[in-house]
Structure formats: C-alpha cells, structure tokens
C-alpha cells in the first residue's frame, strides 16, 4: 500500500471511528487494547484481501501499528481474537450506528435523491478473494425517515 493510500485509509477510519464513540464505557481490569484501535484493527481485518484469519490480522496489525502503537493490544492473533470476543457486542452496534450516521451525512452533503432515506448495511458472507469493502452489499431503503 502506498503512503498516500495508507494516509487516506487512516483518515477514512479516523472519520468513522474515534474515541468519542466509546467515551461512555466504563472499562475495568487490565485492558491492553484501546477500544478505538481494536475497532479499527477489526475493520481492516474484516475487509483484508488475505485468505486466512491470521494473515488478515497480521496485515491489519502492520497497517495500524504504522499509524500508532499506544493502545495497540496483544500482538498475537490469539490476543486479538480474545479481545474481539470480549468486545464484539459493544463494538458492533456502535460501528453500525456510526457508519449509518456518516453515510447519511455524505448523502445529505451531496444532495442525492436518497437524502431522506436510510442506509442499511448488509454483509452477505465473505467477499470474494481479492475484493474488499466494495464486495459488501450496501443498500438504501426508505422507512419514513427511520434509521435502519
């Protein structure tokens, strides 16, 4: 990945995921991962073009550690998987809500015909090998202004 591409990815993920999303959480114990970096790593891991889970993790770790290392937790796939199991039920709804909010903002900003609609994020299985986020299915549906 070029430096320009990495910078754009970082900017996009920082636009989507920030510490404010998790500010209301009371986290106890010896937690090595910051929730923001866990979420960022999980997103990169999920859309990676690598075929294996461990390879996806290593790719995500290389990308994220190039940006920052403070708050980056266990540097093993097992540690990452353990943190992800622990925090998925907290991360998932917050990430989906934020993604919907950000996409709505973009739609409103460009004045698209879908400005009164809501975005529904539907992941159908794994994307084909070599494809990433574009392979996911994103649809727009209108429900009287209700957020999907």
VOBA-1610 file (N, C-alpha, C; in pm, whole numbers, padded with zeros to 5 digits, always signed):
BEGIN
Unk+00085-00116+00000Unk+00000+00000+00000Unk+00090+00123+00000Unk+00058+00219-00087Unk+00138+00341-00094Unk+00116+00426+00031Unk+00208+00518+00054Unk+00194+00608+00168Unk+00067+00692+00154Unk+00037+00734+00032Unk-00084+00812+00008Unk-00208+00729+00036Unk-00208+00604-00010Unk-00322+00515+00015Unk-00339+00485+00164Unk-00228+00465+00233Unk-00235+00439+00377Unk-00287+00561+00452Unk-00245+00679+00408Unk-00294+00801+00471Unk-00443+00821+00450Unk-00490+00790+00330Unk-00633+00802+00302Unk-00714+00701+00382Unk-00660+00579+00395Unk-00728+00478+00476Unk-00734+00523+00621Unk-00624+00572+00674Unk-00620+00621+00812Unk-00721+00734+00832Unk-00723+00829+00739Unk-00817+00941+00751Unk-00962+00892+00747Unk-00990+00798+00659Unk-01125+00744+00650Unk-01167+00671+00775Unk-01077+00591+00830Unk-01110+00518+00952Unk-01119+00610+01072Unk-01037+00715+01075Unk-01049+00814+01183Unk-01180+00891+01173Unk-01228+00912+01053Unk-01357+00977+01030Unk-01470+00889+01082Unk-01454+00759+01065Unk-01557+00664+01105Unk-01549+00628+01253Unk-01429+00607+01304Unk-01410+00553+01439Unk-01324+00650+01520Unk-01378+00697+01632Unk-01299+00784+01719Unk-01322+00745+01866Unk-01241+00802+01952Unk-01250+00770+02096Unk-01384+00811+02156Unk-01445+00914+02100Unk-01574+00963+02150Unk-01682+00854+02146Unk-01672+00764+02051Unk-01770+00655+02038Unk-01774+00567+02163Unk-01665+00563+02236Unk-01653+00472+02349Unk-01637+00546+02482Unk-01653+00679+02481Unk-01628+00761+02599Unk-01719+00725+02716Unk-01839+00677+02689Unk-01934+00647+02797Unk-01910+00511+02862Unk-01818+00434+02811Unk-01794+00300+02863Unk-01701+00302+02983Unk-01738+00227+03082Unk-01651+00207+03198Unk-01578+00075+03177Unk-01451+00085+03149Unk-01372-00034+03121Unk-01288-00065+03243Unk-01298-00187+03292Unk-01227-00227+03413Unk-01121-00331+03380Unk-01028-00345+03468Unk-00929-00451+03455Unk-00811-00411+03372Unk-00728-00508+03346Unk-00606-00488+03270Unk-00637-00502+03121Unk-00678-00393+03061Unk-00717-00394+02921Unk-00601-00339+02838Unk-00555-00416+02746Unk-00440-00375+02666Unk-00480-00300+02540Unk-00594-00331+02483Unk-00639-00266+02360Unk-00719-00141+02393Unk-00694-00032+02321Unk-00789+00078+02328Unk-00907+00032+02242Unk-01027+00068+02280Unk-01144+00022+02204Unk-01142+00077+02061Unk-01093+00198+02044Unk-01085+00255+01909Unk-00990+00174+01822Unk-00872+00143+01874Unk-00776+00067+01792Unk-00822-00077+01770Unk-00891-00133+01867Unk-00948-00266+01846Unk-01049-00262+01733Unk-01134-00160+01732Unk-01235-00146+01627Unk-01169-00122+01492Unk-01070-00035+01486Unk-01001-00007+01360Unk-00932-00132+01308Unk-00864-00203+01396Unk-00796-00328+01356Unk-00897-00430+01307Unk-01010-00440+01375Unk-01114-00535+01335Unk-01171-00503+01198Unk-01191-00375+01169Unk-01243-00336+01037Unk-01143-00372+00928Unk-01016-00339+00949Unk-00914-00373+00848Unk-00903-00524+00834Unk-00907-00596+00944Unk-00902-00742+00944Unk-01020-00799+00865Unk-01138-00742+00884Unk-01259-00792+00818Unk-01258-00772+00667Unk-01197-00664+00619Unk-01201-00635+00476Unk-01070-00668+00405Unk-00978-00728+00477Unk-00849-00762+00418Unk-00865-00859+00301Unk-00775-00846+00207Unk-00775-00936+00093Unk-00702-01067+00119Unk-00641-01079+00235Unk-00570-01203+00270Unk-00671-01317+00288Unk-00625-01440+00267Unk-00718-01553+00272Unk-00739-01609+00412Unk-00638-01609+00495Unk-00650-01668+00628Unk-00673-01563+00736Unk-00736-01604+00845Unk-00764-01511+00955Unk-00638-01455+01017Unk-00539-01540+01039Unk-00413-01494+01099Unk-00341-01399+01004Unk-00341-01430+00875Unk-00279-01341+00776Unk-00350-01208+00770Unk-00483-01210+00780Unk-00560-01086+00783Unk-00522-01002+00905Unk-00507-01069+01019Unk-00469-00998+01141Unk-00332-00934+01124Unk-00237-01008+01071Unk-00102-00954+01055Unk-00102-00834+00960Unk-00181-00842+00855Unk-00191-00728+00763Unk-00250-00607+00836Unk-00357-00629+00912Unk-00419-00519+00987Unk-00322-00461+01089Unk-00247-00547+01155Unk-00152-00503+01256Unk-00042-00417+01194Unk+00006-00456+01078Unk+00110-00377+01010Unk+00055-00238+00978Unk-00065-00232+00926Unk-00124-00104+00889Unk-00147-00017+01012Unk-00211-00071+01113Unk-00245+00008+01232Unk-00120+00048+01310Unk-00023-00040+01323Unk+00097-00007+01400Unk+00182+00098+01329Unk+00166+00113+01198Unk+00236+00219+01126Unk+00180+00356+01165Unk+00055+00360+01206Unk-00009+00485+01246Unk+00019+00519+01390Unk+00007+00420+01477Unk+00028+00442+01620Unk+00040+00309+01692Unk+00111+00311+01803Unk+00127+00186+01878Unk+00068+00196+02018Unk+00050+00316+02071Unk-00008+00330+02204Unk-00155+00287+02199Unk-00190+00195+02285Unk-00327+00143+02286Unk-00347+00022+02198Unk-00241-00017+02128Unk-00247-00137+02046Unk-00219-00255+02137Unk-00313-00344+02147Unk-00306-00451+02246Unk-00212-00563+02209Unk-00252-00681+02247Unk-00172-00802+02224Unk-00135-00812+02077Unk-00011-00845+02052Unk+00037-00850+01915Unk+00028-00991+01857Unk-00062-01071+01910Unk-00084-01205+01857Unk-00229-01216+01812Unk-00252-01304+01718Unk-00388-01326+01672Unk-00477-01375+01786Unk-00422-01462+01871Unk-00499-01515+01983Unk-00544-01403+02077Unk-00454-01309+02107Unk-00488-01197+02193Unk-00593-01106+02129Unk-00577-01084+01999Unk-00675-01004+01925Unk-00811-01072+01925Unk-00812-01202+01897Unk-00938-01277+01893Unk-01007-01276+02030Unk-00929-01289+02135Unk-00985-01287+02270Unk-01048-01150+02300Unk-00977-01042+02265Unk-01032-00907+02286Unk-01156-00886+02201Unk-01154-00937+02078Unk-01269-00921+01989Unk-01390-00996+02041Unk-01370-01116+02092Unk-01480-01192+02151Unk-01538-01114+02268Unk-01452-01059+02350Unk-01497-00985+02468Unk-01576-00859+02432Unk-01535-00789+02325Unk-01591-00657+02295Unk-01682-00650+02173Unk-01704-00758+02101Unk-01785-00753+01979Unk-01925-00699+02004Unk-01990-00741+02110Unk-02127-00696+02136Unk-02135-00548+02168Unk-02024-00488+02209Unk-02018-00344+02233Unk-01981-00272+02103Unk-01883-00326+02031Unk-01832-00260+01911Unk-01931-00262+01795Unk-01992-00376+01769Unk-02076-00391+01650Unk-02186-00285+01641Unk-02272-00270+01742Unk-02379-00171+01726Unk-02327-00028+01715Unk-02218+00002+01784Unk-02163+00137+01776Unk-02104+00164+01638Unk-02036+00064+01581Unk-01980+00081+01447Unk-02090+00093+01342Unk-02191+00011+01352Unk-02301+00017+01254Unk-02377+00149+01265Unk-02402+00193+01386Unk-02471+00322+01405Unk-02387+00435+01347Unk-02258+00435+01377Unk-02170+00540+01326Unk-02163+00536+01174Unk-02152+00417+01117Unk-02146+00405+00971Unk-02273+00461+00908Unk-02388+00427+00964Unk-02515+00482+00913Unk-02517+00634+00923Unk-02474+00688+01037Unk-02472+00833+01055Unk-02380+00899+00953Unk-02262+00844+00936Unk-02165+00904+00843Unk-02216+00895+00699Unk-02275+00783+00661Unk-02327+00770+00526Unk-02444+00866+00503Unk-02528+00884+00603Unk-02637+00981+00592Unk-02580+01121+00572Unk-02475+01154+00644Unk-02410+01284+00630Unk-02360+01304+00488Unk-02297+01202+00433Unk-02245+01210+00297Unk-02360+01227+00198Unk-02465+01148+00214Unk-02579+01156+00123Unk-02640+01296+00128Unk-02658+01349+00247Unk-02714+01484+00260Unk-02621+01589+00200Unk-02492+01571+00218Unk-02394+01668+00169Unk-02392+01674+00017Unk-02412+01560-00048Unk-02408+01560-00195Unk-02544+01588-00255Unk-02649+01598-00170Unk-02782+01631-00220Unk-02843+01524-00307Unk-02811+01402-00279Unk-02861+01289-00358Unk-03011+01271-00339Unk-03075+01205-00433Unk-03218+01176-00423Unk-03250+01090-00302Unk-03152+01024-00248Unk-03174+00934-00135Unk-03159+01004-00001Unk-03154+01137-00001Unk-03127+01211+00123Unk-03227+01182+00234Unk-03350+01150+00201Unk-03449+01119+00304Unk-03453+00972+00339Unk-03365+00896+00281Unk-03364+00752+00301Unk-03271+00714+00414Unk-03270+00588+00445Unk-03175+00540+00544Unk-03092+00430+00481Unk-02971+00419+00530Unk-02879+00320+00477Unk-02891+00193+00559Unk-02893+00083+00493Unk-02891-00046+00560Unk-02764-00118+00516Unk-02689-00161+00613Unk-02563-00232+00587Unk-02591-00380+00600Unk-02571-00453+00493Unk-02596-00596+00494Unk-02473-00668+00445Unk-02409-00743+00531Unk-02293-00822+00490Unk-02343-00961+00455Unk-02315-01003+00336Unk-02356-01136+00292Unk-02232-01222+00272Unk-02199-01297+00373Unk-02084-01386+00363Unk-01955-01309+00348Unk-01853-01376+00309Unk-01723-01314+00289Unk-01714-01261+00147Unk-01645-01149+00130Unk-01627-01100-00006Unk-01536-01196-00082Unk-01551-01202-00214Unk-01463-01289-00292Unk-01317-01251-00268Unk-01230-01346-00281Unk-01088-01323-00256Unk-01037-01211-00346Unk-00958-01122-00286Unk-00903-01012-00362Unk-00994-00890-00367Unk-01113-00901-00311Unk-01206-00788-00309Unk-01228-00750-00164Unk-01268-00629-00141Unk-01284-00586-00002Unk-01420-00524+00019Unk-01422-00404+00077Unk-01546-00340+00116Unk-01643-00327+00000Unk-01594-00305-00120Unk-01682-00291-00236Unk-01762-00417-00262Unk-01713-00530-00212Unk-01783-00656-00234Unk-01897-00675-00136Unk-01905-00590-00037Unk-02015-00597+00059Unk-02139-00536-00004Unk-02254-00571+00045Unk-02378-00520-00012Unk-02429-00406+00075Unk-02438-00288+00018Unk-02491-00173+00087Unk-02613-00127+00011Unk-02727-00114+00078Unk-02849-00074+00012Unk-02908+00048+00081Unk-02993+00118+00010Unk-03065+00231+00067Unk-03212+00196+00066Unk-03279+00220+00178Unk-03422+00196+00182Unk-03488+00308+00261Unk-03610+00341+00221Unk-03682+00449+00287Unk-03784+00391+00383Unk-03783+00441+00503Unk-03880+00397+00605Unk-03926+00518+00683Unk-03989+00611+00619Unk-04043+00730+00684Unk-03939+00800+00772Unk-03818+00811+00722Unk-03714+00879+00797Unk-03654+00797+00910Unk-03698+00675+00927Unk-03647+00588+01034Unk-03509+00537+00997Unk-03419+00541+01094Unk-03285+00489+01071Unk-03292+00337+01074Unk-03244+00274+00968Unk-03250+00128+00959Unk-03163+00064+01065
//
